[in-house]
Amino acid sequence: MPGPDRIAFVEAVVAQPATFVERHVGSQLSVVSRDGTGHRTLTPSSGWVAFFDWAARAGRVAYRTTPTDPYVQVIADDGTAITQIDTRGALSGGAFDLSPDGTQLLYVSGAPDGVRLWVAQVNSGQKRELVRDDYGIGGGIWSPDGRWIAFAQRDTLWKIQADGTARTRIAALRSVEEIAWSPDGSMLAMHGPGGVWVMRTDGSNARQLTGEGKPTPGFTYPRWSPDGRRLLGRIYVYGDWQILVVRVSDGVTETRLSGAASEGDWSPDGSRFVYVKLSGRQLVTVRVDGTGEEAMRSGPIGDPYWLR
């Protein structure tokens, strides 16, 4: 089944028989076709999926069963087990990033002697320490071509190659998190001081896109459209989570949808995006302007990702 026709997500396993209070006894990684057919699960219903990352071009998926689980499981996109990576000492809630070719896993671990950024080889399990810091390291995200890793260390944004060479300062910027590379690898977006920032990967043309005094207030988890012209994000406004589509050129909001129960993700052609609606707990796709809603599945669902 081709990737662009499928959407991956995490769905909770509900205790049976059901009661007035829904009790989750597990969560599993699932995929479904855009038309709602072909639903299948890739992980055991008796376990949990706290976080996952998909190297779609390589047909590999990595997931952690709980935020503090010392192991990341790597499976094929048909659910077949490949290996597990020992990330012992990983920070609680720490995420990870699978390289685009599915051969390397990037993650952060904590220990009494400092916080470290690591790259582990999926096939052999061998690890390489890239960066160590006494206080903290944020980000840690592969470039689309797999050549570079962007990360934040203290008040500086850096990039480095996977073999630990060519470490390059990008910009001085504090409190950086949620780093995202543009699809062509030429730009970075991130949540920084006061809102979302964008810049070229050499640090030039840095500008604050959202926040106080801007057309759009700050939002979380910026995701680039395939053409690099828009960012998709989510914002909390007076008790309501909203999905936003914002132009990169001027920070103006093009689309705003209320009642979002998850972040969103772009279709490979950039014509639609997927998210979970709070109402009915429905997994839906919509056009970029928010119209043309199509529902695929309902239930306790989160973390939708449109396969590429």
C-alpha positions as CSV (number, residue, x, y, z in Angstrom):
1,M,0.0,0.0,0.0
2,P,1.7,3.3,-1.0
3,G,2.7,5.6,1.8
4,P,0.7,8.8,0.8
5,D,-2.6,6.9,1.1
6,R,-2.0,6.0,4.7
7,I,-2.1,7.9,8.0
8,A,-0.4,6.6,11.2
9,F,-1.7,7.4,14.7
10,V,-1.8,6.1,18.3
11,E,-5.1,4.8,19.6
12,A,-5.9,3.8,23.2
13,V,-7.0,0.3,24.1
14,V,-10.1,0.6,26.2
15,A,-10.9,-1.8,29.0
16,Q,-13.8,-4.1,28.4
17,P,-16.6,-4.3,29.4
18,A,-16.9,-0.5,29.1
19,T,-18.0,1.6,32.1
20,F,-19.2,5.2,32.5
21,V,-15.5,6.1,32.9
22,E,-13.4,5.1,30.0
23,R,-10.3,3.2,31.3
24,H,-7.3,2.8,29.0
25,V,-5.4,-0.4,29.5
26,G,-2.9,0.2,26.6
27,S,-2.2,2.0,23.4
28,Q,-1.1,0.8,20.0
29,L,0.3,2.2,16.8
30,S,-2.1,1.9,13.9
31,V,-2.4,2.9,10.3
32,V,-5.5,3.5,8.1
33,S,-6.0,4.5,4.5
34,R,-7.2,8.0,3.8
35,D,-10.6,6.7,2.8
36,G,-11.0,5.0,6.2
37,T,-10.4,1.4,5.0
38,G,-7.5,-0.9,5.7
39,H,-7.2,-0.2,9.4
40,R,-4.5,-2.3,11.1
41,T,-2.3,-2.2,14.2
42,L,1.4,-2.6,14.2
43,T,2.1,-3.0,17.9
44,P,0.6,-5.3,20.6
45,S,-2.7,-4.2,22.1
46,S,-1.4,-5.3,25.5
47,G,1.4,-2.7,25.5
48,W,1.7,1.1,25.3
49,V,3.1,3.5,22.7
50,A,4.3,6.8,24.2
51,F,6.1,8.2,21.2
52,F,6.9,7.0,17.7
53,D,8.8,8.2,14.6
54,W,8.5,6.8,11.1
55,A,11.3,6.6,8.5
56,A,8.7,6.0,5.8
57,R,11.1,5.8,2.8
58,A,13.0,3.1,4.7
59,G,9.9,1.2,5.8
60,R,10.9,1.4,9.5
61,V,9.2,2.7,12.6
62,A,10.7,3.4,16.0
63,Y,8.6,3.7,19.2
64,R,8.9,3.9,23.0
65,T,6.4,2.1,25.2
66,T,6.6,4.6,28.0
67,P,8.3,8.0,28.4
68,T,10.9,6.4,30.8
69,D,11.3,3.1,29.0
70,P,15.1,2.5,28.5
71,Y,14.5,0.8,25.1
72,V,13.3,2.1,21.8
73,Q,11.7,-0.6,19.6
74,V,12.4,-0.6,15.9
75,I,10.0,-2.5,13.6
76,A,9.2,-2.8,9.9
77,D,6.1,-1.0,8.7
78,D,4.3,-4.3,8.6
79,G,4.8,-4.7,12.3
80,T,7.7,-7.2,12.0
81,A,10.3,-6.7,14.8
82,I,13.8,-5.5,13.7
83,T,15.7,-4.7,16.9
84,Q,15.6,-2.6,20.1
85,I,18.0,0.2,21.0
86,D,19.2,0.6,24.6
87,T,18.8,4.3,25.5
88,R,19.4,3.6,29.2
89,G,19.3,6.8,31.3
90,A,17.0,8.6,28.8
91,L,15.3,11.7,30.3
92,S,11.7,11.3,31.3
93,G,9.5,12.2,28.4
94,G,12.5,12.4,26.1
95,A,11.8,12.0,22.4
96,F,14.0,10.6,19.7
97,D,14.4,10.9,16.0
98,L,14.9,8.1,13.4
99,S,17.1,9.1,10.5
100,P,15.4,9.3,7.1
101,D,17.1,6.1,5.9
102,G,16.1,4.3,9.1
103,T,19.6,3.3,10.0
104,Q,20.4,5.6,12.9
105,L,18.5,6.7,16.0
106,L,19.1,10.1,17.6
107,Y,18.3,10.6,21.3
108,V,19.1,12.5,24.5
109,S,20.1,10.8,27.7
110,G,20.8,12.1,31.2
111,A,23.3,11.0,33.8
112,P,25.0,12.5,36.9
113,D,28.0,13.6,34.7
114,G,25.8,15.5,32.2
115,V,23.2,15.4,29.5
116,R,24.3,13.8,26.2
117,L,23.2,13.7,22.6
118,W,23.7,10.3,21.1
119,V,23.5,8.5,17.7
120,A,22.9,4.8,17.7
121,Q,23.2,2.5,14.8
122,V,20.0,0.6,14.3
123,N,21.5,-2.6,12.9
124,S,24.4,-3.0,15.3
125,G,23.3,-1.0,18.4
126,Q,26.6,0.8,18.5
127,K,26.4,4.3,19.9
128,R,28.3,7.5,19.5
129,E,28.2,10.4,21.9
130,L,27.9,13.7,19.9
131,V,27.5,16.3,22.5
132,R,27.7,16.5,26.3
133,D,26.5,19.4,28.5
134,D,26.1,19.9,32.3
135,Y,22.6,21.5,32.0
136,G,20.6,20.5,29.0
137,I,20.4,19.8,25.3
138,G,17.2,20.5,23.3
139,G,15.9,19.5,19.9
140,G,17.9,16.9,18.1
141,I,16.4,16.5,14.7
142,W,17.7,15.1,11.4
143,S,17.8,17.1,8.2
144,P,15.7,15.7,5.4
145,D,18.7,14.3,3.6
146,G,20.2,12.8,6.8
147,R,23.4,14.7,6.6
148,W,22.9,17.1,9.5
149,I,21.5,17.2,13.0
150,A,20.1,20.4,14.5
151,F,20.0,20.8,18.2
152,A,20.0,23.5,20.9
153,Q,22.6,23.8,23.7
154,R,22.1,26.4,26.3
155,D,21.5,29.7,24.4
156,T,22.8,28.5,21.0
157,L,21.3,26.7,18.1
158,W,23.8,24.3,16.4
159,K,24.1,21.7,13.6
160,I,26.5,18.8,13.5
161,Q,27.1,15.8,11.3
162,A,26.2,12.3,12.5
163,D,29.9,11.4,12.8
164,G,30.4,14.2,15.2
165,T,32.3,16.5,12.8
166,A,31.6,19.9,11.3
167,R,29.8,21.3,14.3
168,T,28.5,24.7,13.2
169,R,26.9,27.5,15.2
170,I,23.7,28.6,13.6
171,A,22.4,31.3,15.9
172,A,22.3,32.6,19.4
173,L,18.8,32.0,20.6
174,R,17.6,31.0,24.0
175,S,14.9,28.5,25.0
176,V,14.8,26.8,21.7
177,E,12.6,23.7,21.3
178,E,10.5,21.9,18.7
179,I,13.0,22.4,15.9
180,A,11.7,21.5,12.3
181,W,13.6,21.4,9.1
182,S,11.9,22.6,5.9
183,P,11.4,19.9,3.3
184,D,14.2,21.1,1.1
185,G,16.6,21.4,4.1
186,S,17.2,25.2,3.6
187,M,15.3,26.6,6.5
188,L,14.6,25.9,10.2
189,A,11.5,26.7,12.2
190,M,11.4,26.4,16.0
191,H,9.7,27.5,19.1
192,G,11.9,30.1,20.7
193,P,11.7,33.3,22.9
194,G,8.2,34.8,22.4
195,G,6.9,32.5,19.7
196,V,7.9,30.7,16.5
197,W,11.1,31.7,14.7
198,V,12.3,30.9,11.2
199,M,15.8,31.2,9.7
200,R,18.1,29.8,7.1
201,T,20.2,26.9,8.2
202,D,23.3,29.2,8.2
203,G,21.5,31.5,10.7
204,S,20.8,34.2,8.2
205,N,17.4,35.9,7.7
206,A,16.4,35.0,11.3
207,R,13.0,36.5,12.3
208,Q,10.3,36.0,14.8
209,L,7.2,34.8,12.9
210,T,4.6,34.7,15.7
211,G,4.1,36.2,19.1
212,E,3.4,39.5,20.7
213,G,3.1,42.3,18.1
214,K,2.8,39.8,15.2
215,P,-0.3,38.9,13.1
216,T,-0.4,35.5,14.8
217,P,0.2,34.6,18.5
218,G,2.7,32.0,19.3
219,F,1.8,28.3,18.7
220,T,3.4,25.0,19.3
221,Y,5.0,22.3,17.1
222,P,5.5,24.1,13.8
223,R,5.4,21.7,10.8
224,W,6.4,22.8,7.3
225,S,4.1,22.4,4.3
226,P,5.8,20.4,1.5
227,D,6.3,23.6,-0.5
228,G,7.9,25.4,2.4
229,R,5.3,28.3,2.2
230,R,3.3,27.6,5.3
231,L,3.5,26.2,8.9
232,L,0.9,24.1,10.6
233,G,0.6,24.4,14.4
234,R,-1.7,24.3,17.4
235,I,-2.5,27.0,19.9
236,Y,-4.5,27.2,23.2
237,V,-6.9,30.1,23.4
238,Y,-9.3,30.5,26.3
239,G,-9.9,26.8,26.9
240,D,-9.9,25.9,23.2
241,W,-7.1,24.1,21.3
242,Q,-7.0,25.4,17.8
243,I,-5.2,24.3,14.6
244,L,-3.5,27.1,12.6
245,V,-2.1,27.4,9.2
246,V,0.3,30.4,9.0
247,R,2.1,31.9,6.0
248,V,5.9,31.9,6.4
249,S,6.3,35.0,4.3
250,D,4.5,37.3,6.8
251,G,3.1,35.3,9.7
252,V,-0.5,35.8,8.8
253,T,-3.0,33.1,9.8
254,E,-4.7,31.6,6.7
255,T,-6.7,28.9,8.5
256,R,-7.9,28.5,12.1
257,L,-10.0,25.5,13.3
258,S,-11.3,25.2,16.9
259,G,-11.7,22.0,18.9
260,A,-8.4,20.3,18.0
261,A,-7.5,17.3,20.1
262,S,-4.1,16.8,18.5
263,E,-1.4,18.5,16.5
264,G,-1.8,18.3,12.7
265,D,0.3,16.9,9.8
266,W,0.5,17.7,6.1
267,S,-0.4,15.4,3.2
268,P,2.6,14.7,1.0
269,D,1.2,17.1,-1.7
270,G,0.4,19.8,0.8
271,S,-3.3,20.0,-0.3
272,R,-4.7,18.8,3.0
273,F,-3.8,18.2,6.6
274,V,-4.9,15.6,9.2
275,Y,-5.7,16.1,12.8
276,V,-8.0,14.7,15.6
277,K,-11.2,16.7,16.3
278,L,-12.3,17.0,19.9
279,S,-15.9,16.7,18.9
280,G,-16.6,13.0,18.3
281,R,-12.9,12.2,18.7
282,Q,-12.6,11.9,14.9
283,L,-9.5,11.5,12.8
284,V,-10.2,13.8,9.9
285,T,-8.5,15.4,6.9
286,V,-9.3,18.9,5.6
287,R,-8.2,21.1,2.8
288,V,-5.6,23.8,3.6
289,D,-8.5,26.3,4.0
290,G,-10.2,24.1,6.5
291,T,-13.1,23.0,4.2
292,G,-13.8,19.6,2.7
293,E,-13.6,17.6,5.9
294,E,-13.3,13.8,5.5
295,A,-13.5,11.5,8.6
296,M,-11.6,8.2,8.7
297,R,-11.9,6.8,12.2
298,S,-13.2,7.8,15.7
299,G,-12.2,6.9,19.2
300,P,-9.4,7.7,21.7
301,I,-6.8,8.7,19.0
302,G,-3.8,10.9,19.0
303,D,-0.5,11.8,17.2
304,P,-1.6,11.6,13.6
305,Y,1.2,11.4,11.0
306,W,0.6,11.3,7.2
307,L,3.0,8.8,5.7
308,R,5.3,10.1,2.9
